[in-house]
Amino acid sequence: MMTVELDDETALLLNQLIQREHIDATQLVKQALADYLGSLQTTHTGKKELMSDIIATLPSLPTFTGDPLAIQKALRNEWD
């Protein structure tokens, strides 16, 4: 069991949410934590991606298909 000390403003907000949602404080905190963790997973897609994983996908991109020298010349000729 854990005890959390809240300032007056936060306690008032918590009480308002408890009354509005018709649930107790424990359920409200559990729901808030689940929502927070869910948002983290959607934000970060729930996995760690290494730079080597990103680099490995580069050859499959249309920008990088073909002769590397021709690509380089085409890029340089954009400025002419």
N, C-alpha and C positions, 0 to 999 in steps of 0.2 A: 504494500500500500504506500502511496505517495501523497504528501500534503503539499498543496501549491498555494502560495500567498499571492493574492491579487490586489492591485491598487483599486481604489473606489470606482474609477471610470470603467475598468475592465470588469469588475464584479457587477456593476449595473448593467453593462452590455450583456454579460452572461445571463443574468436574471431575465432580461428582456427576451433573449433568444429562447430560454427555457420555457417561458410563458407562451411565446408565439408558436414554438414547435411542439409544445405539450410533451416534452421528454425531460428526463432528469439530467443533471449536470454531467454525470458519467457517460451517458449515451451521447450527449452533445459533443463532448470532447472526443470520444471515439470516432464519431462521424466526421468531425472536423479534421482529425488526424488522417483518417482514411481518404478524405477528399484531397488533403494536402499531398499525401503520398501518391495518389492517383495523378494529380497534376504534375508532379515531378516526373513520373514515368512517361506521360504524354509529351512533356517538354523535352526530356532527354532520351526519349524512346526506350528507356529502361535498360540500355546496354552501353557499354563503353566501346568506343570505336578508336582503333589505333590508327596512327598516320600511315602505317604500312598497309592497312586495309583500304584506305582511301586511295593511296598510290596504286594499289593493285587493280583498281577499277579504271584508271586513266586510259589504258590501251583500248578499252571497249567504247570509249566516248567517240562520237563522230569527229570531234575536233582533232583527235590524235590518231585517226586512222590514215593510212597512206604512208608515203615516203617522208621521213622526217626532214630531209633537206628541202623538199618541195614545200612542205608546210612552213618551214623557216623562211624561205624566199617569199612565199605568199604573204606572210605576216610583215616582212620588211617592206614589200612592195605596196602595202596599204598606205604608207606615208608618202609615196611618190605622187 
